[in-house]
């Protein structure tokens, strides 16, 4: 079973490898940008199975100087939030509930910081149907769409309310 905790700097090389293996579902990173995330992230969570990094989630709060078109879209519309910048689960650990556990740990962080919403986006072009199903299962609803990266990508922008209980069917 995976244990969720904060990132350790010694895990950053493996996290970079996992991130790059997940492109284009997530945006590319280099070591410098990953170190920046480790400094500014509201929550940088890692799922560990034994000594192995099985997945990670990078989450941001408001007020970060971040050029992401999606983060800026949300920041222009919400005063207080937690934002999932990216989540990646290692290929050998997919379909084991790790992504859901990372999201629930981040949602708990959002509740603890009185954030009314958890925000994320999913690619529509190129399509990421698995991620869209995952987010729907975890209570996210669409609040907008936008083209990014000069029109090469289109995303759906999603919100999950943290300030009211989810219906049983939303959390399954």
N, C-alpha and C positions, 0 to 999 in steps of 0.2 A: 504494500500500500504506500502511496506517495505521501510524503510529509511536506507541507507548505511552509516556507520560511523566507526570510529576507536574503537577497543575493549576497554572495561573498565575492570579493574581487578576484579570487582564484578561479571562479566559475565563468568569468567574462569571456575567455577564449572559446569555451564550449558553447556559450550562449550566442556568440557571434557566428559560430559554425551552424548552429541550429537556425538562426535567423536567415543566414544566406541560403540555406537549403530550402527555406520556405518562400523565397521570392518567386513569383510576383504576388502571392497572397498577402505578404507584408512587404514594406519597402526595404530596400537595401540599406545596410549599415556598414560603417567601417569602425575600427577599434576606437578611434577618437570620439566618434559620435556615441558609441555605446558607453564609453567612460563618462561622457556628458550626461547621458540618461541616468547613470548610476548616481550622479551628484544631484540632479534636479528632480528626479522622479518622486512623486508623492508616495508611491509604493512600487518597489521592484521586487516582485515575488518569484520564487523558484520552487518548483515541485521536484523533490528528490526521491528516488527509489534506491535505497541503499546509498552508495556514494555517487550515483549517477544523476546528472541533471536530466530529468524527464520532460521538463517544460518550463516556461517562464511567462510572466506577464509584466509589462511595463505600463504603469498607470500614472497619469498626471492630474494635478489639480489646476485651478485657475491661476492666472498671473505668470505663467511660464513664457519666456521669450522664445517661442518655437515657431518656425516658419511653415509648419504643416498647414496646408490649406484646410484640412478637415478640422484640426484643433482650432484654428482661427474662426472657422464657421461656427463652431460650438461656443467659443469664448465670446463672440459677438452677440450671442443670444441668451447665454446663461451666466448668471453671476457666481453661482456656487455649484460645483459639480465635481465628479471624478470621471476621468476620461481614460478609456482603454486605448493606449497607443498601439499596442501589439500584444498578441499572445501566440505562442508557438509551442506545440507539443512534439516531442521527438517521434520519428516514425515508428519505432518499436513500442511506443507507449500510447498510441492513438486508440480511441474507442475503449479506454479504460476509466473514463470519468475525470481525467486530470484537468482538461480544459474547464470543465464545470466547477471543479474544486478551486481552481485559480480564480475564476470569476466570482464564486461565492466568498472567497477570502477577501477579494477586492471590494465586493459589495458590503461586507461587514466593516471594512475600513471606511467606506463611504458613509455608512450609518453612524459609525463612531465619530466621524468628523462633521456630522449633521449635514451632509451633502444630500440634497433632495433627489438627485438623479445620477445615474451612471450612464455614460455616453460612449458610443462606438460607431464605427462605420464598417461597411462590408462592400467589397467590389461587386458591381453589377457588370462592368466591362473592364478587364476580363472577368467572367462570372466566377463567383465563389459560392455555389449553391449550398455546399456543406456548411459553410460558416453562416449563411443566412438562416438555414434550418436550426443550427445551434443557437443563434441569438434569439430566434422566435421562441424556441423551447425555454429559454432562460428569461422570458418576460420582456424582451425588447420590442418596441414598436417603431415604425418609420416616422420621422419628423421632417424629412427633406431628402433631396437628392442634389448632387452637383457633379460637374465634370471637373477633373483635376489633371495635373501634369500635361497642360496644353491640350486637353481634350482626348488624351490617349486612354484615360481611365474615367469611369463613371462609378460613383459610390452612392449607396443609400445610407443616410445618417440616421442613427438609431438612439432611442432613449429607453431607459428602464427606470421607473419610479422607485425610489428607495424610501420615500416618506409616507408610504401607505402599504399595507400588506398586499402581496400578490395572491391572485386566485390560485387554488390548488393546481388547476390545469396549467397555469402559467409557469409554475416552478418545476414541472416534471421533466 
